[in-house]
Amino acid sequence: MGKAWQTAFEFLFSLDENTEEKKYYLQGEDMFAMVTSYETRSPEIAVLESHRKYLDIQTVIKGREGMAWFPASELAVKQPYDEQKDVEFYHCPDLRIAHANIFPGIFAVFFPHDAHMPSLMIGDVPECVKKVVVKVNVKLLNAQFLAV
């Protein structure tokens, strides 16, 4: 997907569980990463969201979490798109379209047409994870990767 993809993954490969939790600017506001820690949660309290300006590359540096995916076009909007925060929230349907367990070395990419629910518990017990989300402005990517 071009230079943006290379920049994002070079950054991801440089991280370890001792990486400082903060915002990292990889290419100004067009590409940045956020490293945070939190406890995973149940689907009842996790949020289902999508973004229009940025795609997300998500992985964990320490621990593991589940992520669910849905086609945004098929969901009922819970909170309309907020351009300032680049986020739209949805009501969670009963049926999950796709689910993946993410752990160090595995990543997920969510494009603007992908609604996603990260931070899910794997099993029945919350787990502390250290996570990184790289936000890539879609204008940096080759157009063929953005088609629905």
N, C-alpha and C positions, 0 to 999 in steps of 0.2 A: 504494500500500500504506500510505498514511497518513503521519502526521508523522514516523515513524521513517525511512521511506524518504527523505523530504525532508532530514532532518538528516544522514543518511549521505552523500547525494550533494552536499550543500553542502560537507561536509568534503572529500570526494574532489576536487571542483572547485577547492579551495583549495591543493592540493598541486602541487609541482613536483620536479624531480630534486634540488633542494637541501634538501628537507624533512628535518628531523632524524629519525634512526632511533630510535624509542622507542615507548612505548605512549601513546596519546591517549585520554582519557576523554571521550566525547561525551555520555553520559548515565549516568554512574557505571558500575557493572558490567553494566548492561542493554544498553549500547552503547558499544563502544570499538574502537579501531583500533590495529593494530600495523604499523609501517613497518620493514622489514628489507631487507638486501641479502644475496645468496647466489648461488652458481653453479647453473644448471639442471643436471639430471641425466638419466640414462637411466631408462627404465621399470623396469629391473631393480633400481635402488636407490631410486627414488621410492616414497613411501608412498601407500596407498589408504585413505582414511578417511571417516568421516561424524561428524556431531555431532547431538545431540538437543536441547540447550538453546538453541543459537545457530544462526543461518544465517550463511553467509559471503558477503560481497561482496568479490571479489578482482579486483585489477587491478595492472598494473605502471606504475611512474612512469618507469622508464628500462629499456630493453632489451625483451626479449620472451621469453615462455615458452609452452609447450604445457600444456593441461589436459585430462584425460580424465574422462569421467562414466560412471557405472554406476548402475543401480537397486540400492540397498543391500539390498533384500529378496531379491535373487537371488544374493548373494555368500556365500562361505564365510568365516566370522569367523576371523581370525588371532589377534586379541587382543581379548577381550571389552570392552564399554563400561566406561570409567573415568569415573565421575560427577564426580570432582574436576577432571579435565582436559577433560571433555566431549568425549571422542573414543573411537571404536571403529575398529579396523584390520581390514582384509580381505586375503585372498589375492587376487592379481591374476589374473583370468581371461585366457585367451588372446585373446579377442575384445573389442575396445574398442567400447562402444556409441556413444559420441560423443566427438569430440575438437575442441578449438578452440585456435587460436593467439591469445594475448592480448598486446597491446602498448598503449602509452599511448593512452587514449581508448576502449579496449574493455574490458569487464568481464564477469565471470561471477558468477552467484549460485547458491549451493548450499544447498538446503533440507535439513531433517533426513532426508528419504528419499533424498537424493542422495549417493551415495558419490563421492568425487572424488580425483583424483590430480593435484595441481598440480606445479609446478616442473620440468616436463619440458623437455628440450632440443628445440629445433626444428632438425632436421637432425642431424648427427653430432658437433657440437662444443659443449661447454658454453659458456654465456654468463653473464656477471654481470648480474643484474637487481636493480633496486630495486623493491620490491613493497609494497603495502598490502593488508591484510585488515581489513575492517570486520566485527566480530562484533555481530550484532543478536539480542537475546533474542527468541525467537519469540512470547513473550507480548505484545510491542509491536506485532505485526502483525495485520491483519484476518484472521480465521479462514479465509475462503475461499481464501487464498493458501497455506494449509498442507495442504490436502487432497492425498492421494496420487493 
